[in-house]
Amino acid sequence: MTLKILLYAIFDVVGMVLFATGAMWLAQRQALFIQGFPESMAEAVAATVAGLLLMFWAAAQILRELLRPPADNPQEGK
């Protein structure tokens, strides 16, 4: 695992938390982690959409890094 993949995984987790927070408010009108966030339907929808976008972006970046061919190491041939 590289540092890049780890950072993208952190972004993925943040996206999941945002999505879950917005979805929880939309479903039951109560905050998930932070009391008072979201406070309105607009904030809940924005959190849900932002979470989805962040999750998809991070997952795509992780896949891109995993599918990238390994860089040639010039010292391996010696």
N, C-alpha and C positions, 0 to 999 in steps of 0.2 A: 504494500500500500504506500502510495506516495503522499506527500504533503498536500498536493493539489486535490487528490481524491478525498482526503480527509476534510479539507476545507469545503469542498462541494457537498460532502455528506452532512456537514454542519448546517449549510444552507438548506439542505433537504429537510433536516429536522426542524429548522425554524419555519419552513413552509408548512410542514405538517402541523405544528403548533398553531400557526396562524389560521390554517384551514379548520382545525378542530375547534378553535375558539369561536370563529365566526359561525360555524355550523351548529355548535351548541347553543349559541344565542338565538339563532334562527329557529331551532327546534324547540327549545324550552325557555327562552327569554331569561337565561341566567348566565353569568360569567363563568368561564372555565378555570382560569388561573388568576387573572388580574381583576380584582373587584372593580367594577365600573367600566370595564372595557370588554366588549363594545357597549355603548349606551344607546345606540339607535339602530334601526334597520339598515341605514346607509353604511354605518361603520361595520356592521356584521357582514353585509354583502361585500364590502371592500376587503375586509380581512379574509373572507372565504376565497374571493377571486385572486387576491394577492398571494395567498397561501398556495393555491393550485398552480399559479404561474411560477412561483418560486420552486415548488416541488418538481414540476416538469422541466424547468430550466436546469436545475441541479442534477436531475437524473440523466438528462441528455448530456451534460458535461461529464458526468461520471462514465457513461457509456463511451463517449468520445475518447476519454483518457484510457479506458480499458482496451479499446479496439485499436488504439494507435500502436503502430509497430515499434518495438523497442529501438532506442537510439543505438547506433553503432558505437561501441566502446573501443577507441583506438588502442587501448592498452591490453585488450584481451588477446590479440594475436601475438604478443611477445612472449 
